[in-house]
């Protein structure tokens, strides 16, 4: 069956000061298909979608929706015309409830004045029922895990009766079950005749869910192929323009004496209970487990940004209290959080400010003025070490791609010269090439005798870079395996132990 063209973007160009973000890029999405958009970080995928969505004004090129030329001025206009986007970095009113977030800006009114609460509740229930989503419409957004908040975002897109829905890294914070549910929803939307644009770095997912794949590189269009003709290796070759045979750098670190000891860690407000383990000098330890198993909570309790009920932490035999982030940094700990946008970057500041913000003491002269030259030097070191793609140090961090933002934050923490580095999903939403660079940095740190603890939902990642993997289940430590000898099956068995 020949699908008719739903959306056509031709010769789109977009420039930012000092950067040609899109250079004559074209994309054709047919009705009732899933069209994957792939490319390394900074390839221009999100920029292209923002031009479609009216968040950026393109410099040239044309966009046609159902044969009619469109130029949305903002996202509201896009939504009203049937183009919706589920963002990777969720932008929601967290203090409001689910149904408020769903109907914000378009509440049904009684007699044009009063908000019809009952109708909002019923309409929300109806959308959720259709999508098989089990969320209480009255629940406050901030009390929900990222995965459920994302489901609300998808329901919102569907409630606009959208013709085109863009999914930007939709599975980066979902468990396997949730991914299955998302795919069911996507298949249902496809069968209804929606055009789905699916942006992801996960090759297996792309090959499974999409009908066609368009690949971009450095702001340019590379190719569009039917998914059935592609393999993972072929996609990687098109994306990076080179063969990437090894996804992981060679492991060169050798763990030494015990450096970090965590004993009977129990949290005040989460299910974390009685977690004990140690990490050797120069060792990379993975924390595996399903979402909600207590992996992130373990890091947050060690770093003092979650309330500990009991337990002790020792570094080289000496107890450290780590009552808050500042004290932890002073004690030689650093933590990279999972939610870049909410807890990682200072969006209105530039790259230099974001890079040196945790190590300002180093740049203080005579106790009160900051040495510009030394800050520039450190920032340049970070940009070079991370291969961060940015026009200048003065560029606002929010204008960088997700992967490049991640590199800036990692650089920031490395400049505090930590003894213990806690990484929560360090490569979430990052492409193959940039992942390799971050893995290399992690191994380099271990070579320098640092302790690294990595939380990741991607098992191949933990198997590829860790020495040992601790498996969490239901807030407890369910098992410990040697990364070079274990299998994904063994890890999953431990992960399901206390569920």
Long-range contacts (C-beta under 8 A, 24 or more apart in sequence): 3-30, 3-31, 3-32, 3-33, 4-30, 4-31, 5-29, 5-30, 5-31, 5-67, 6-30, 6-31, 6-65, 6-66, 6-163, 6-164, 6-195, 7-52, 7-63, 7-64, 7-65, 7-83, 7-164, 7-195, 7-197, 8-62, 8-63, 8-64, 9-48, 9-51, 9-52, 9-61, 9-62, 9-63, 9-64, 10-61, 10-62, 10-63, 10-64, 11-60, 11-61, 11-62, 12-48, 12-51, 12-58, 12-60, 12-61, 12-63, 13-58, 13-59, 13-60, 13-61, 14-44, 14-47, 14-48, 14-51, 14-56, 14-58, 14-59, 15-59, 16-391, 16-399, 17-391, 18-391, 18-392, 18-395, 19-391, 20-219, 21-47, 21-219, 22-47, 22-48, 22-51, 22-58, 22-219, 23-219, 23-220, 24-61, 24-220, 24-221, 25-61, 25-216, 25-219, 25-220, 25-221, 26-221, 27-197, 27-214, 27-221, 27-224, 28-224, 29-164, 29-195, 29-197, 30-195, 30-211, 30-212, 31-193, 31-194, 31-195, 32-190, 32-191, 32-192, 32-193, 32-194, 32-195, 33-190, 33-195, 33-196, 33-211, 33-212, 34-186, 34-190, 34-196, 34-198, 34-209, 34-210, 34-211, 34-212, 35-195, 35-196, 35-197, 35-198, 35-210, 35-211, 35-212, 35-213, 35-214, 36-197, 36-198, 36-199, 36-200, 36-206, 36-209, 36-210, 36-212, 36-213, 36-214, 36-227, 37-197, 37-198, 37-199, 37-213, 37-214, 37-216, 38-199, 38-200, 38-201, 38-206, 38-213, 38-214, 38-215, 38-216, 38-235, 38-239, 39-215, 39-216, 39-217, 39-222, 39-239, 39-431, 40-217, 40-239, 40-240, 40-403, 40-431, 40-432, 40-433, 40-434, 41-389, 41-401, 41-402, 41-403, 41-404, 41-430, 41-431, 41-434, 42-218, 42-389, 42-400, 42-401, 42-403, 42-404, 43-216, 43-217, 43-218, 43-219, 43-239, 43-431, 44-216, 44-218, 44-219, 44-220, 45-168, 45-199, 45-216, 46-88, 46-168, 46-199, 46-401, 46-402, 47-219, 48-216, 49-85, 49-166, 49-168, 49-197, 49-199, 52-78, 52-83, 52-166, 53-78, 53-83, 53-85, 53-166, 54-78, 65-163, 65-164, 66-163, 76-105, 79-160, 79-162, 80-160, 82-160, 82-161, 82-162, 82-163, 82-164, 83-162, 83-163, 83-164, 83-166, 84-156, 84-157, 84-158, 84-160, 84-162, 84-164, 84-165, 84-166, 85-157, 85-165, 85-166, 85-168, 86-150, 86-153, 86-154, 86-157, 86-165, 86-166, 86-167, 86-168, 86-170, 87-153, 87-168, 88-168, 88-169, 88-170, 88-172, 88-199, 88-402, 88-429, 89-340, 89-341, 89-402, 90-146, 90-149, 90-150, 90-153, 92-141, 92-149, 92-152, 92-153, 93-141, 94-140, 94-141, 94-142, 95-140, 95-141, 95-142, 96-140, 96-141, 97-137, 97-138, 97-139, 97-140, 97-141, 98-124, 98-135, 98-136, 98-137, 98-138, 98-139, 98-141, 98-144, 98-152, 99-124, 99-137, 99-138, 101-141, 101-152, 101-156, 102-127, 102-137, 102-152, 102-155, 102-156, 102-159, 103-159, 123-159, 124-155, 127-155, 127-158, 127-159, 128-155, 130-158, 131-155, 131-158, 131-185, 131-188, 132-181, 132-184, 132-185, 145-291, 145-292, 146-173, 146-339, 147-173, 147-174, 147-175, 147-178, 147-291, 150-174, 154-182, 154-185, 158-189, 162-194, 163-193, 163-194, 163-195, 164-194, 164-195, 164-196, 164-197, 165-189, 165-194, 165-195, 165-196, 165-197, 166-196, 166-197, 166-199, 167-196, 167-197, 167-198, 167-199, 167-200, 168-199, 169-199, 169-200, 169-201, 169-402, 169-429, 170-198, 170-200, 171-200, 171-202, 171-205, 172-425, 172-428, 172-429, 173-291, 173-338, 173-425, 173-428, 173-457, 174-291, 175-290, 175-291, 175-457, 178-291, 179-205, 183-208, 183-209, 201-429, 201-430, 201-431, 201-432, 203-232, 203-235, 203-236, 204-232, 206-235, 207-231, 207-232, 207-235, 215-239, 217-241, 236-432, 239-431, 239-432, 239-433, 240-432, 240-433, 244-432, 244-433, 244-436, 247-432, 247-435, 247-436, 247-460, 247-464, 248-436, 248-439, 248-464, 248-465, 249-436, 249-439, 249-440, 249-443, 251-443, 251-465, 251-467, 252-443, 252-447, 253-282, 253-283, 253-284, 253-443, 253-446, 253-447, 253-467, 254-282, 255-280, 255-281, 255-282, 255-283, 255-446, 255-467, 256-280, 256-281, 256-282, 256-283, 256-449, 257-281, 259-283, 259-315, 259-316, 259-419, 259-420, 259-451, 260-313, 260-314, 260-315, 260-420, 260-451, 261-312, 261-313, 261-314, 262-302, 262-311, 262-312, 262-313, 263-311, 263-312, 263-313, 263-314, 264-310, 264-311, 264-312, 265-298, 265-301, 265-302, 265-308, 265-310, 265-311, 265-313, 266-308, 266-309, 266-310, 266-311, 267-297, 267-301, 267-306, 267-307, 267-308, 267-309, 267-475, 268-306, 268-307, 268-308, 268-309, 269-306, 269-307, 270-294, 270-297, 270-306, 270-475, 271-297, 271-474, 271-475, 272-297, 272-298, 272-301, 272-475, 273-475, 273-476, 274-476, 274-477, 275-311, 275-472, 275-476, 275-477, 276-477, 277-470, 277-477, 277-480, 279-420, 279-451, 279-452, 279-453, 280-451, 281-449, 281-450, 281-451, 282-446, 282-447, 282-448, 282-449, 282-450, 282-451, 283-446, 283-451, 283-452, 283-467, 283-468, 284-442, 284-443, 284-446, 284-452, 284-454, 284-465, 284-466, 284-467, 285-451, 285-452, 285-453, 285-454, 285-466, 285-467, 285-468, 285-469, 285-470, 286-453, 286-454, 286-455, 286-456, 286-462, 286-465, 286-466, 286-468, 286-469, 286-470, 286-483, 287-453, 287-454, 287-455, 287-456, 287-469, 287-470, 287-472, 288-456, 288-459, 288-462, 288-469, 288-470, 288-471, 288-472, 288-491, 288-494, 288-495, 289-471, 289-472, 289-473, 289-478, 289-495, 290-473, 290-495, 290-496, 290-499, 291-457, 293-472, 293-473, 293-474, 293-475, 293-495, 293-499, 294-472, 294-474, 294-475, 294-476, 295-424, 295-455, 295-472, 296-338, 296-424, 296-455, 297-475, 298-455, 298-472, 299-335, 299-422, 299-424, 299-453, 299-455, 300-335, 302-328, 302-333, 302-420, 302-422, 302-453, 303-328, 303-333, 303-335, 303-422, 304-328, 305-335, 315-419, 315-420, 329-358, 329-416, 329-418, 332-417, 332-418, 332-419, 332-420, 333-418, 333-419, 333-420, 333-421, 333-422, 334-358, 334-413, 334-414, 334-416, 334-418, 334-420, 334-421, 334-422, 335-413, 335-421, 335-422, 335-423, 335-424, 336-406, 336-409, 336-410, 336-413, 336-421, 336-422, 336-423, 336-424, 336-426, 337-424, 338-424, 338-425, 338-428, 338-455, 340-402, 340-405, 340-406, 340-409, 340-428, 344-405, 344-406, 344-409, 345-397, 345-398, 345-405, 345-408, 345-409, 346-397, 347-396, 347-397, 347-398, 348-396, 348-398, 349-396, 349-397, 350-393, 350-394, 350-395, 350-396, 350-397, 351-379, 351-383, 351-388, 351-390, 351-392, 351-393, 351-394, 351-395, 351-396, 351-397, 351-400, 351-408, 352-376, 352-379, 352-393, 352-394, 354-397, 354-408, 354-409, 354-412, 355-379, 355-382, 355-393, 355-408, 355-411, 355-412, 355-415, 356-412, 356-415, 357-412, 358-412, 358-413, 358-415, 358-416, 359-412, 359-415, 359-416, 359-417, 362-415, 378-415, 379-411, 381-411, 381-415, 382-407, 382-408, 382-411, 382-412, 382-414, 382-415, 383-411, 385-411, 385-414, 385-441, 386-410, 386-411, 386-437, 386-438, 386-441, 387-434, 387-437, 402-429, 402-430, 403-429, 403-430, 403-431, 403-434, 404-434, 406-430, 406-434, 406-438, 407-434, 407-437, 407-438, 410-438, 410-441, 414-441, 414-445, 418-450, 419-450, 419-451, 420-450, 420-451, 420-452, 420-453, 421-445, 421-450, 421-451, 421-452, 421-453, 422-453, 423-452, 423-453, 423-454, 423-455, 424-455, 425-455, 425-456, 425-457, 426-454, 426-456, 427-456, 427-458, 427-461, 428-457, 435-461, 439-464, 439-465, 459-488, 459-491, 460-488, 462-491, 463-488, 471-495, 471-497, 473-497, 473-498, 473-499, 474-498, 474-499
